[in-house]
Amino acid sequence: MKPSSRVSIIGPGGSGKSQLAFKAIHEYEKEGIFDLVIPIYLDAGVIAFDEFLLKIATKLGMPHSQFEKYDIDERKDMITYMLSKKGNPLILVDNFETLLYATSSSDTKDNAMQIKYYLDNNIPGGVG
């Protein structure tokens, strides 16, 4: 497996971080560097962890009704396996760090921490 990469773009709100990321991703897609891009936007708040997994599974082509049949650990394993079969996928989580540290709700923080843990520890090598 290839090692994965993590990129963070840090700056004040409204400074163009997301636009820079989208432009770079678009260029890389045109060059064929990514075989799959999964954008997840957190503009309105951190989503529930199971919804986060569902968004990834849907982009990977798994029907919602089939995905819901499994418990959370099986869902994580399925996504990890499916991502490992891709050549060079990218998961873009927009506004994650801002929401992770700015939120006061314990449920929101718990979901954010679950998403962070999953991205840090369960994403196969080669997934950016």
N, CA, C and O atoms as CSV, one atom per row, in Angstrom:
chain,resi,resn,atom,element,x,y,z
A,1,MET,N,N,0.826,-1.188,0.000
A,1,MET,CA,C,0.000,0.000,0.000
A,1,MET,C,C,0.867,1.246,0.000
A,1,MET,O,O,1.931,1.286,0.618
A,2,LYS,N,N,0.390,2.260,-0.705
A,2,LYS,CA,C,1.075,3.543,-0.711
A,2,LYS,C,C,0.729,4.293,0.571
A,2,LYS,O,O,-0.375,4.148,1.095
A,3,PRO,N,N,1.662,5.090,1.077
A,3,PRO,CA,C,1.321,5.888,2.257
A,3,PRO,C,C,0.306,6.970,1.884
A,3,PRO,O,O,0.340,7.518,0.782
A,4,SER,N,N,-0.591,7.262,2.815
A,4,SER,CA,C,-1.568,8.309,2.551
A,4,SER,C,C,-0.983,9.659,2.934
A,4,SER,O,O,0.028,9.751,3.630
A,5,SER,N,N,-1.639,10.683,2.465
A,5,SER,CA,C,-1.196,12.047,2.752
A,5,SER,C,C,-2.351,12.810,3.368
A,5,SER,O,O,-3.513,12.585,3.029
A,6,ARG,N,N,-2.025,13.698,4.261
A,6,ARG,CA,C,-3.011,14.598,4.854
A,6,ARG,C,C,-2.541,16.013,4.547
A,6,ARG,O,O,-1.367,16.344,4.715
A,7,VAL,N,N,-3.463,16.829,4.101
A,7,VAL,CA,C,-3.151,18.216,3.814
A,7,VAL,C,C,-4.152,19.073,4.555
A,7,VAL,O,O,-5.356,18.827,4.485
A,8,SER,N,N,-3.671,20.065,5.254
A,8,SER,CA,C,-4.542,21.034,5.918
A,8,SER,C,C,-4.228,22.405,5.356
A,8,SER,O,O,-3.064,22.778,5.207
A,9,ILE,N,N,-5.267,23.143,5.048
A,9,ILE,CA,C,-5.105,24.529,4.619
A,9,ILE,C,C,-5.683,25.369,5.742
A,9,ILE,O,O,-6.873,25.280,6.044
A,10,ILE,N,N,-4.846,26.181,6.355
A,10,ILE,CA,C,-5.243,26.940,7.542
A,10,ILE,C,C,-5.232,28.435,7.232
A,10,ILE,O,O,-4.318,28.937,6.577
A,11,GLY,N,N,-6.241,29.126,7.703
A,11,GLY,CA,C,-6.320,30.566,7.522
A,11,GLY,C,C,-7.652,31.067,8.030
A,11,GLY,O,O,-8.528,30.271,8.370
A,12,PRO,N,N,-7.816,32.386,8.086
A,12,PRO,CA,C,-9.075,32.957,8.588
A,12,PRO,C,C,-10.235,32.647,7.650
A,12,PRO,O,O,-10.048,32.437,6.451
A,13,GLY,N,N,-11.433,32.624,8.217
A,13,GLY,CA,C,-12.634,32.408,7.426
A,13,GLY,C,C,-12.742,33.409,6.301
A,13,GLY,O,O,-12.462,34.594,6.482
A,14,GLY,N,N,-13.147,32.932,5.139
A,14,GLY,CA,C,-13.329,33.810,3.992
A,14,GLY,C,C,-12.056,34.131,3.229
A,14,GLY,O,O,-12.077,34.969,2.327
A,15,SER,N,N,-10.951,33.485,3.570
A,15,SER,CA,C,-9.679,33.809,2.910
A,15,SER,C,C,-9.444,33.003,1.630
A,15,SER,O,O,-8.430,33.199,0.961
A,16,GLY,N,N,-10.359,32.105,1.281
A,16,GLY,CA,C,-10.245,31.371,0.020
A,16,GLY,C,C,-9.650,29.980,0.135
A,16,GLY,O,O,-9.232,29.404,-0.870
A,17,LYS,N,N,-9.603,29.429,1.348
A,17,LYS,CA,C,-9.016,28.091,1.539
A,17,LYS,C,C,-9.771,27.027,0.746
A,17,LYS,O,O,-9.154,26.220,0.051
A,18,SER,N,N,-11.092,27.021,0.843
A,18,SER,CA,C,-11.883,26.018,0.129
A,18,SER,C,C,-11.736,26.185,-1.371
A,18,SER,O,O,-11.597,25.197,-2.092
A,19,GLN,N,N,-11.764,27.413,-1.851
A,19,GLN,CA,C,-11.615,27.648,-3.291
A,19,GLN,C,C,-10.268,27.151,-3.798
A,19,GLN,O,O,-10.183,26.578,-4.885
A,20,LEU,N,N,-9.219,27.367,-3.017
A,20,LEU,CA,C,-7.895,26.868,-3.375
A,20,LEU,C,C,-7.899,25.337,-3.450
A,20,LEU,O,O,-7.364,24.756,-4.395
A,21,ALA,N,N,-8.492,24.701,-2.470
A,21,ALA,CA,C,-8.557,23.236,-2.457
A,21,ALA,C,C,-9.341,22.716,-3.659
A,21,ALA,O,O,-8.897,21.780,-4.324
A,22,PHE,N,N,-10.499,23.310,-3.946
A,22,PHE,CA,C,-11.315,22.853,-5.070
A,22,PHE,C,C,-10.585,23.031,-6.400
A,22,PHE,O,O,-10.653,22.163,-7.271
A,23,LYS,N,N,-9.896,24.144,-6.551
A,23,LYS,CA,C,-9.157,24.384,-7.791
A,23,LYS,C,C,-8.036,23.350,-7.964
A,23,LYS,O,O,-7.845,22.818,-9.058
A,24,ALA,N,N,-7.308,23.072,-6.902
A,24,ALA,CA,C,-6.226,22.085,-6.976
A,24,ALA,C,C,-6.789,20.701,-7.281
A,24,ALA,O,O,-6.241,19.980,-8.114
A,25,ILE,N,N,-7.868,20.329,-6.622
A,25,ILE,CA,C,-8.477,19.014,-6.853
A,25,ILE,C,C,-8.949,18.891,-8.291
A,25,ILE,O,O,-8.751,17.857,-8.930
A,26,HIS,N,N,-9.572,19.946,-8.799
A,26,HIS,CA,C,-10.047,19.935,-10.186
A,26,HIS,C,C,-8.883,19.704,-11.159
A,26,HIS,O,O,-9.003,18.925,-12.104
A,27,GLU,N,N,-7.781,20.372,-10.924
A,27,GLU,CA,C,-6.597,20.193,-11.777
A,27,GLU,C,C,-6.060,18.768,-11.672
A,27,GLU,O,O,-5.724,18.152,-12.683
A,28,TYR,N,N,-5.979,18.252,-10.465
A,28,TYR,CA,C,-5.489,16.880,-10.279
A,28,TYR,C,C,-6.423,15.861,-10.925
A,28,TYR,O,O,-5.962,14.862,-11.478
A,29,GLU,N,N,-7.739,16.105,-10.860
A,29,GLU,CA,C,-8.687,15.205,-11.510
A,29,GLU,C,C,-8.484,15.207,-13.024
A,29,GLU,O,O,-8.524,14.155,-13.662
A,30,LYS,N,N,-8.266,16.401,-13.601
A,30,LYS,CA,C,-8.036,16.485,-15.047
A,30,LYS,C,C,-6.791,15.699,-15.454
A,30,LYS,O,O,-6.750,15.115,-16.536
A,31,GLU,N,N,-5.787,15.685,-14.595
A,31,GLU,CA,C,-4.547,14.960,-14.870
A,31,GLU,C,C,-4.671,13.470,-14.564
A,31,GLU,O,O,-3.745,12.707,-14.842
A,32,GLY,N,N,-5.806,13.042,-13.993
A,32,GLY,CA,C,-6.027,11.636,-13.702
A,32,GLY,C,C,-5.346,11.153,-12.429
A,32,GLY,O,O,-5.159,9.950,-12.243
A,33,ILE,N,N,-4.978,12.070,-11.561
A,33,ILE,CA,C,-4.287,11.676,-10.334
A,33,ILE,C,C,-5.241,10.980,-9.357
A,33,ILE,O,O,-4.864,9.988,-8.734
A,34,PHE,N,N,-6.468,11.486,-9.218
A,34,PHE,CA,C,-7.445,10.864,-8.326
A,34,PHE,C,C,-8.427,10.049,-9.145
A,34,PHE,O,O,-8.910,10.517,-10.176
A,35,ASP,N,N,-8.730,8.834,-8.702
A,35,ASP,CA,C,-9.751,8.052,-9.380
A,35,ASP,C,C,-11.112,8.187,-8.703
A,35,ASP,O,O,-12.113,7.676,-9.204
A,36,LEU,N,N,-11.146,8.871,-7.574
A,36,LEU,CA,C,-12.397,9.115,-6.867
A,36,LEU,C,C,-12.188,10.287,-5.916
A,36,LEU,O,O,-11.196,10.329,-5.188
A,37,VAL,N,N,-13.115,11.233,-5.920
A,37,VAL,CA,C,-13.080,12.347,-4.968
A,37,VAL,C,C,-14.387,12.320,-4.193
A,37,VAL,O,O,-15.470,12.319,-4.777
A,38,ILE,N,N,-14.272,12.298,-2.866
A,38,ILE,CA,C,-15.441,12.287,-1.996
A,38,ILE,C,C,-15.437,13.579,-1.185
A,38,ILE,O,O,-14.724,13.681,-0.186
A,39,PRO,N,N,-16.230,14.570,-1.608
A,39,PRO,CA,C,-16.298,15.814,-0.840
A,39,PRO,C,C,-17.352,15.716,0.264
A,39,PRO,O,O,-18.471,15.261,0.028
A,40,ILE,N,N,-16.985,16.142,1.456
A,40,ILE,CA,C,-17.922,16.187,2.577
A,40,ILE,C,C,-17.833,17.592,3.166
A,40,ILE,O,O,-16.780,18.012,3.646
A,41,TYR,N,N,-18.953,18.310,3.123
A,41,TYR,CA,C,-18.985,19.704,3.546
A,41,TYR,C,C,-19.589,19.806,4.945
A,41,TYR,O,O,-20.643,19.233,5.219
A,42,LEU,N,N,-18.928,20.520,5.803
A,42,LEU,CA,C,-19.390,20.675,7.183
A,42,LEU,C,C,-19.724,22.137,7.480
A,42,LEU,O,O,-19.495,22.608,8.594
A,43,ASP,N,N,-20.254,22.846,6.511
A,43,ASP,CA,C,-20.546,24.267,6.686
A,43,ASP,C,C,-21.573,24.539,7.777
A,43,ASP,O,O,-21.457,25.520,8.512
A,44,ALA,N,N,-22.569,23.679,7.884
A,44,ALA,CA,C,-23.636,23.923,8.850
A,44,ALA,C,C,-23.395,23.241,10.184
A,44,ALA,O,O,-24.202,23.409,11.099
A,45,GLY,N,N,-22.344,22.495,10.332
A,45,GLY,CA,C,-22.054,21.787,11.569
A,45,GLY,C,C,-21.523,20.405,11.281
A,45,GLY,O,O,-21.632,19.914,10.158
A,46,VAL,N,N,-20.961,19.785,12.269
A,46,VAL,CA,C,-20.430,18.442,12.110
A,46,VAL,C,C,-21.603,17.474,12.001
A,46,VAL,O,O,-22.538,17.520,12.801
A,47,ILE,N,N,-21.542,16.614,11.019
A,47,ILE,CA,C,-22.607,15.635,10.820
A,47,ILE,C,C,-22.391,14.454,11.760
A,47,ILE,O,O,-21.298,14.255,12.290
A,48,ALA,N,N,-23.447,13.679,11.956
A,48,ALA,CA,C,-23.337,12.468,12.779
A,48,ALA,C,C,-22.367,11.503,12.102
A,48,ALA,O,O,-22.277,11.461,10.875
A,49,PHE,N,N,-21.643,10.730,12.908
A,49,PHE,CA,C,-20.632,9.819,12.377
A,49,PHE,C,C,-21.230,8.822,11.388
A,49,PHE,O,O,-20.625,8.547,10.352
A,50,ASP,N,N,-22.414,8.274,11.693
A,50,ASP,CA,C,-23.022,7.320,10.764
A,50,ASP,C,C,-23.409,7.980,9.443
A,50,ASP,O,O,-23.360,7.337,8.395
A,51,GLU,N,N,-23.790,9.250,9.484
A,51,GLU,CA,C,-24.095,9.990,8.252
A,51,GLU,C,C,-22.811,10.233,7.446
A,51,GLU,O,O,-22.820,10.161,6.217
A,52,PHE,N,N,-21.721,10.517,8.141
A,52,PHE,CA,C,-20.416,10.676,7.500
A,52,PHE,C,C,-20.045,9.392,6.741
A,52,PHE,O,O,-19.636,9.445,5.581
A,53,LEU,N,N,-20.192,8.243,7.410
A,53,LEU,CA,C,-19.890,6.968,6.761
A,53,LEU,C,C,-20.828,6.707,5.582
A,53,LEU,O,O,-20.398,6.192,4.550
A,54,LEU,N,N,-22.091,7.054,5.730
A,54,LEU,CA,C,-23.064,6.852,4.659
A,54,LEU,C,C,-22.699,7.672,3.420
A,54,LEU,O,O,-22.823,7.185,2.297
A,55,LYS,N,N,-22.255,8.903,3.618
A,55,LYS,CA,C,-21.853,9.744,2.482
A,55,LYS,C,C,-20.702,9.099,1.710
A,55,LYS,O,O,-20.692,9.113,0.479
A,56,ILE,N,N,-19.743,8.539,2.426
A,56,ILE,CA,C,-18.619,7.878,1.768
A,56,ILE,C,C,-19.100,6.620,1.040
A,56,ILE,O,O,-18.740,6.386,-0.114
A,57,ALA,N,N,-19.913,5.818,1.722
A,57,ALA,CA,C,-20.423,4.573,1.119
A,57,ALA,C,C,-21.237,4.858,-0.138
A,57,ALA,O,O,-21.123,4.139,-1.131
A,58,THR,N,N,-22.052,5.898,-0.099
A,58,THR,CA,C,-22.864,6.263,-1.257
A,58,THR,C,C,-21.971,6.637,-2.435
A,58,THR,O,O,-22.218,6.216,-3.565
A,59,LYS,N,N,-20.943,7.419,-2.173
A,59,LYS,CA,C,-20.010,7.813,-3.234
A,59,LYS,C,C,-19.250,6.593,-3.777
A,59,LYS,O,O,-18.852,6.577,-4.942
A,60,LEU,N,N,-19.053,5.593,-2.947
A,60,LEU,CA,C,-18.394,4.365,-3.378
A,60,LEU,C,C,-19.347,3.419,-4.114
A,60,LEU,O,O,-18.929,2.375,-4.614
A,61,GLY,N,N,-20.628,3.790,-4.175
A,61,GLY,CA,C,-21.600,3.011,-4.938
A,61,GLY,C,C,-22.406,2.006,-4.152
A,61,GLY,O,O,-23.099,1.179,-4.745
A,62,MET,N,N,-22.336,2.052,-2.824
A,62,MET,CA,C,-23.112,1.115,-2.022
A,62,MET,C,C,-24.507,1.692,-1.766
A,62,MET,O,O,-24.629,2.815,-1.277
A,63,PRO,N,N,-25.552,0.940,-2.088
A,63,PRO,CA,C,-26.918,1.420,-1.845
A,63,PRO,C,C,-27.177,1.664,-0.350
A,63,PRO,O,O,-26.732,0.900,0.507
A,64,HIS,N,N,-27.890,2.720,-0.072
A,64,HIS,CA,C,-28.230,3.118,1.298
A,64,HIS,C,C,-28.893,1.977,2.049
A,64,HIS,O,O,-28.536,1.701,3.195
A,65,SER,N,N,-29.860,1.306,1.418
A,65,SER,CA,C,-30.598,0.232,2.099
A,65,SER,C,C,-29.685,-0.937,2.464
A,65,SER,O,O,-29.880,-1.567,3.503
A,66,GLN,N,N,-28.707,-1.231,1.639
A,66,GLN,CA,C,-27.779,-2.317,1.939
A,66,GLN,C,C,-26.820,-1.930,3.064
A,66,GLN,O,O,-26.525,-2.740,3.942
A,67,PHE,N,N,-26.341,-0.697,3.030
A,67,PHE,CA,C,-25.371,-0.220,4.017
A,67,PHE,C,C,-25.965,-0.215,5.420
A,67,PHE,O,O,-25.272,-0.520,6.391
A,68,GLU,N,N,-27.245,0.130,5.530
A,68,GLU,CA,C,-27.899,0.227,6.840
A,68,GLU,C,C,-28.082,-1.116,7.531
A,68,GLU,O,O,-28.401,-1.153,8.719
A,69,LYS,N,N,-27.889,-2.210,6.821
A,69,LYS,CA,C,-28.058,-3.545,7.403
A,69,LYS,C,C,-26.931,-3.896,8.381
A,69,LYS,O,O,-27.067,-4.834,9.166
A,70,TYR,N,N,-25.838,-3.162,8.338
A,70,TYR,CA,C,-24.650,-3.493,9.114
A,70,TYR,C,C,-24.488,-2.574,10.316
A,70,TYR,O,O,-24.972,-1.442,10.314
A,71,ASP,N,N,-23.794,-3.077,11.353
A,71,ASP,CA,C,-23.517,-2.224,12.514
A,71,ASP,C,C,-22.363,-1.281,12.163
A,71,ASP,O,O,-21.755,-1.400,11.100
A,72,ILE,N,N,-22.075,-0.361,13.054
A,72,ILE,CA,C,-21.113,0.704,12.782
A,72,ILE,C,C,-19.704,0.167,12.505
A,72,ILE,O,O,-19.015,0.684,11.625
A,73,ASP,N,N,-19.272,-0.849,13.233
A,73,ASP,CA,C,-17.939,-1.406,12.997
A,73,ASP,C,C,-17.855,-2.094,11.636
A,73,ASP,O,O,-16.844,-1.980,10.944
A,74,GLU,N,N,-18.908,-2.803,11.253
A,74,GLU,CA,C,-18.932,-3.435,9.931
A,74,GLU,C,C,-18.930,-2.378,8.831
A,74,GLU,O,O,-18.298,-2.563,7.792
A,75,ARG,N,N,-19.637,-1.272,9.057
A,75,ARG,CA,C,-19.665,-0.181,8.075
A,75,ARG,C,C,-18.272,0.404,7.885
A,75,ARG,O,O,-17.832,0.629,6.758
A,76,LYS,N,N,-17.580,0.649,8.999
A,76,LYS,CA,C,-16.214,1.186,8.904
A,76,LYS,C,C,-15.318,0.221,8.135
A,76,LYS,O,O,-14.560,0.636,7.258
A,77,ASP,N,N,-15.405,-1.065,8.461
A,77,ASP,CA,C,-14.578,-2.066,7.777
A,77,ASP,C,C,-14.883,-2.127,6.281
A,77,ASP,O,O,-13.971,-2.247,5.463
A,78,MET,N,N,-16.167,-2.043,5.924
A,78,MET,CA,C,-16.556,-2.094,4.515
A,78,MET,C,C,-15.983,-0.910,3.751
A,78,MET,O,O,-15.451,-1.071,2.653
A,79,ILE,N,N,-16.091,0.273,4.331
A,79,ILE,CA,C,-15.567,1.471,3.663
A,79,ILE,C,C,-14.060,1.387,3.528
A,79,ILE,O,O,-13.513,1.695,2.469
A,80,THR,N,N,-13.384,0.974,4.586
A,80,THR,CA,C,-11.927,0.839,4.540
A,80,THR,C,C,-11.533,-0.128,3.428
A,80,THR,O,O,-10.608,0.145,2.664
A,81,TYR,N,N,-12.229,-1.249,3.338
A,81,TYR,CA,C,-11.939,-2.237,2.297
A,81,TYR,C,C,-12.191,-1.654,0.902
A,81,TYR,O,O,-11.352,-1.794,0.012
A,82,MET,N,N,-13.333,-1.009,0.710
A,82,MET,CA,C,-13.675,-0.456,-0.595
A,82,MET,C,C,-12.687,0.624,-1.018
A,82,MET,O,O,-12.320,0.700,-2.190
A,83,LEU,N,N,-12.254,1.457,-0.079
A,83,LEU,CA,C,-11.269,2.490,-0.401
A,83,LEU,C,C,-9.923,1.874,-0.759
A,83,LEU,O,O,-9.205,2.396,-1.612
A,84,SER,N,N,-9.579,0.765,-0.109
A,84,SER,CA,C,-8.291,0.125,-0.386
A,84,SER,C,C,-8.234,-0.442,-1.800
A,84,SER,O,O,-7.145,-0.676,-2.324
A,85,LYS,N,N,-9.382,-0.665,-2.423
A,85,LYS,CA,C,-9.445,-1.195,-3.785
A,85,LYS,C,C,-9.322,-0.102,-4.845
A,85,LYS,O,O,-9.192,-0.402,-6.031
A,86,LYS,N,N,-9.360,1.146,-4.429
A,86,LYS,CA,C,-9.227,2.270,-5.353
A,86,LYS,C,C,-7.752,2.577,-5.565
A,86,LYS,O,O,-6.925,2.318,-4.691
A,87,GLY,N,N,-7.427,3.128,-6.726
A,87,GLY,CA,C,-6.037,3.454,-7.027
A,87,GLY,C,C,-5.533,4.653,-6.246
A,87,GLY,O,O,-4.461,4.598,-5.642
A,88,ASN,N,N,-6.304,5.746,-6.254
A,88,ASN,CA,C,-5.876,6.959,-5.567
A,88,ASN,C,C,-7.087,7.841,-5.261
A,88,ASN,O,O,-7.289,8.863,-5.916
A,89,PRO,N,N,-7.889,7.452,-4.274
A,89,PRO,CA,C,-9.058,8.263,-3.913
A,89,PRO,C,C,-8.675,9.422,-2.991
A,89,PRO,O,O,-7.624,9.412,-2.350
A,90,LEU,N,N,-9.545,10.404,-2.945
A,90,LEU,CA,C,-9.354,11.563,-2.075
A,90,LEU,C,C,-10.636,11.814,-1.314
A,90,LEU,O,O,-11.718,11.832,-1.902
A,91,ILE,N,N,-10.525,12.008,-0.008
A,91,ILE,CA,C,-11.657,12.426,0.814
A,91,ILE,C,C,-11.378,13.865,1.236
A,91,ILE,O,O,-10.391,14.140,1.918
A,92,LEU,N,N,-12.248,14.771,0.829
A,92,LEU,CA,C,-12.119,16.188,1.180
A,92,LEU,C,C,-13.159,16.508,2.244
A,92,LEU,O,O,-14.360,16.429,1.989
A,93,VAL,N,N,-12.700,16.867,3.427
A,93,VAL,CA,C,-13.604,17.262,4.505
A,93,VAL,C,C,-13.401,18.759,4.701
A,93,VAL,O,O,-12.383,19.195,5.238
A,94,ASP,N,N,-14.380,19.538,4.260
A,94,ASP,CA,C,-14.279,20.998,4.265
A,94,ASP,C,C,-14.795,21.573,5.575
A,94,ASP,O,O,-15.885,21.222,6.027
A,95,ASN,N,N,-14.011,22.459,6.185
A,95,ASN,CA,C,-14.336,23.168,7.433
A,95,ASN,C,C,-14.288,22.276,8.664
A,95,ASN,O,O,-14.879,22.625,9.686
A,96,PHE,N,N,-13.616,21.157,8.603
A,96,PHE,CA,C,-13.614,20.221,9.720
A,96,PHE,C,C,-12.945,20.789,10.971
A,96,PHE,O,O,-13.539,20.760,12.049
A,97,GLU,N,N,-11.742,21.296,10.849
A,97,GLU,CA,C,-11.012,21.758,12.026
A,97,GLU,C,C,-11.712,22.928,12.716
A,97,GLU,O,O,-11.751,22.987,13.945
A,98,THR,N,N,-12.259,23.850,11.943
A,98,THR,CA,C,-12.970,24.982,12.535
A,98,THR,C,C,-14.114,24.496,13.403
A,98,THR,O,O,-14.298,24.966,14.525
A,99,LEU,N,N,-14.874,23.559,12.881
A,99,LEU,CA,C,-16.027,23.061,13.619
A,99,LEU,C,C,-15.628,22.173,14.781
A,99,LEU,O,O,-16.304,22.159,15.809
A,100,LEU,N,N,-14.538,21.430,14.631
A,100,LEU,CA,C,-14.082,20.558,15.703
A,100,LEU,C,C,-13.751,21.353,16.958
A,100,LEU,O,O,-14.091,20.939,18.066
A,101,TYR,N,N,-13.097,22.480,16.790
A,101,TYR,CA,C,-12.645,23.252,17.943
A,101,TYR,C,C,-13.611,24.357,18.364
A,101,TYR,O,O,-13.501,24.876,19.475
A,102,ALA,N,N,-14.552,24.724,17.503
A,102,ALA,CA,C,-15.441,25.837,17.823
A,102,ALA,C,C,-16.756,25.398,18.451
A,102,ALA,O,O,-17.493,26.231,18.977
A,103,THR,N,N,-17.059,24.124,18.405
A,103,THR,CA,C,-18.355,23.652,18.866
A,103,THR,C,C,-18.387,23.497,20.388
A,103,THR,O,O,-17.369,23.224,21.024
A,104,SER,N,N,-19.572,23.677,20.948
A,104,SER,CA,C,-19.715,23.503,22.397
A,104,SER,C,C,-20.586,22.296,22.743
A,104,SER,O,O,-20.562,21.837,23.885
A,105,SER,N,N,-21.340,21.779,21.803
A,105,SER,CA,C,-22.220,20.640,22.054
A,105,SER,C,C,-21.396,19.363,22.207
A,105,SER,O,O,-20.520,19.084,21.389
A,106,SER,N,N,-21.679,18.590,23.254
A,106,SER,CA,C,-20.923,17.347,23.468
A,106,SER,C,C,-21.222,16.322,22.377
A,106,SER,O,O,-20.327,15.574,21.984
A,107,ASP,N,N,-22.473,16.268,21.871
A,107,ASP,CA,C,-22.803,15.350,20.777
A,107,ASP,C,C,-22.018,15.700,19.516
A,107,ASP,O,O,-21.493,14.818,18.836
A,108,THR,N,N,-21.942,16.989,19.213
A,108,THR,CA,C,-21.211,17.440,18.036
A,108,THR,C,C,-19.730,17.136,18.182
A,108,THR,O,O,-19.091,16.674,17.236
A,109,LYS,N,N,-19.177,17.393,19.370
A,109,LYS,CA,C,-17.760,17.087,19.602
A,109,LYS,C,C,-17.504,15.588,19.488
A,109,LYS,O,O,-16.484,15.178,18.934
A,110,ASP,N,N,-18.416,14.766,20.004
A,110,ASP,CA,C,-18.253,13.320,19.923
A,110,ASP,C,C,-18.248,12.857,18.470
A,110,ASP,O,O,-17.413,12.039,18.086
A,111,ASN,N,N,-19.176,13.375,17.654
A,111,ASN,CA,C,-19.201,13.025,16.234
A,111,ASN,C,C,-17.926,13.480,15.540
A,111,ASN,O,O,-17.356,12.745,14.733
A,112,ALA,N,N,-17.477,14.691,15.853
A,112,ALA,CA,C,-16.245,15.207,15.246
A,112,ALA,C,C,-15.054,14.341,15.622
A,112,ALA,O,O,-14.201,14.058,14.780
A,113,MET,N,N,-14.988,13.922,16.869
A,113,MET,CA,C,-13.863,13.087,17.307
A,113,MET,C,C,-13.918,11.700,16.657
A,113,MET,O,O,-12.878,11.136,16.319
A,114,GLN,N,N,-15.123,11.149,16.480
A,114,GLN,CA,C,-15.244,9.860,15.801
A,114,GLN,C,C,-14.791,9.967,14.343
A,114,GLN,O,O,-14.097,9.083,13.839
A,115,ILE,N,N,-15.182,11.043,13.673
A,115,ILE,CA,C,-14.761,11.262,12.288
A,115,ILE,C,C,-13.248,11.402,12.224
A,115,ILE,O,O,-12.600,10.783,11.379
A,116,LYS,N,N,-12.683,12.211,13.112
A,116,LYS,CA,C,-11.231,12.418,13.139
A,116,LYS,C,C,-10.504,11.098,13.396
A,116,LYS,O,O,-9.528,10.790,12.712
A,117,TYR,N,N,-10.960,10.327,14.360
A,117,TYR,CA,C,-10.324,9.048,14.673
A,117,TYR,C,C,-10.389,8.100,13.469
A,117,TYR,O,O,-9.406,7.436,13.139
A,118,TYR,N,N,-11.552,8.047,12.820
A,118,TYR,CA,C,-11.700,7.175,11.658
A,118,TYR,C,C,-10.737,7.601,10.547
A,118,TYR,O,O,-10.051,6.760,9.966
A,119,LEU,N,N,-10.685,8.888,10.253
A,119,LEU,CA,C,-9.796,9.371,9.191
A,119,LEU,C,C,-8.335,9.115,9.552
A,119,LEU,O,O,-7.538,8.765,8.681
A,120,ASP,N,N,-7.978,9.282,10.804
A,120,ASP,CA,C,-6.584,9.103,11.229
A,120,ASP,C,C,-6.155,7.641,11.301
A,120,ASP,O,O,-4.985,7.331,11.078
A,121,ASN,N,N,-7.087,6.737,11.611
A,121,ASN,CA,C,-6.704,5.369,11.935
A,121,ASN,C,C,-7.289,4.268,11.072
A,121,ASN,O,O,-6.822,3.132,11.141
A,122,ASN,N,N,-8.296,4.564,10.262
A,122,ASN,CA,C,-8.940,3.500,9.501
A,122,ASN,C,C,-8.874,3.680,7.994
A,122,ASN,O,O,-9.273,2.781,7.254
A,123,ILE,N,N,-8.388,4.800,7.529
A,123,ILE,CA,C,-8.292,5.017,6.103
A,123,ILE,C,C,-7.052,4.305,5.593
A,123,ILE,O,O,-5.959,4.503,6.125
A,124,PRO,N,N,-7.210,3.477,4.565
A,124,PRO,CA,C,-6.039,2.725,4.075
A,124,PRO,C,C,-4.981,3.624,3.451
A,124,PRO,O,O,-5.280,4.733,3.007
A,125,GLY,N,N,-3.749,3.142,3.419
A,125,GLY,CA,C,-2.672,3.885,2.778
A,125,GLY,C,C,-3.023,4.192,1.336
A,125,GLY,O,O,-3.654,3.379,0.660
A,126,GLY,N,N,-2.620,5.356,0.863
A,126,GLY,CA,C,-2.907,5.763,-0.498
A,126,GLY,C,C,-4.123,6.640,-0.616
A,126,GLY,O,O,-4.338,7.238,-1.670
A,127,VAL,N,N,-4.930,6.742,0.421
A,127,VAL,CA,C,-6.101,7.611,0.401
A,127,VAL,C,C,-5.692,8.929,1.008
A,127,VAL,O,O,-5.199,8.968,2.135
A,128,GLY,N,N,-5.888,10.005,0.280
A,128,GLY,CA,C,-5.510,11.332,0.762
A,128,GLY,C,C,-6.646,12.019,1.429
A,128,GLY,O,O,-6.497,13.149,1.894
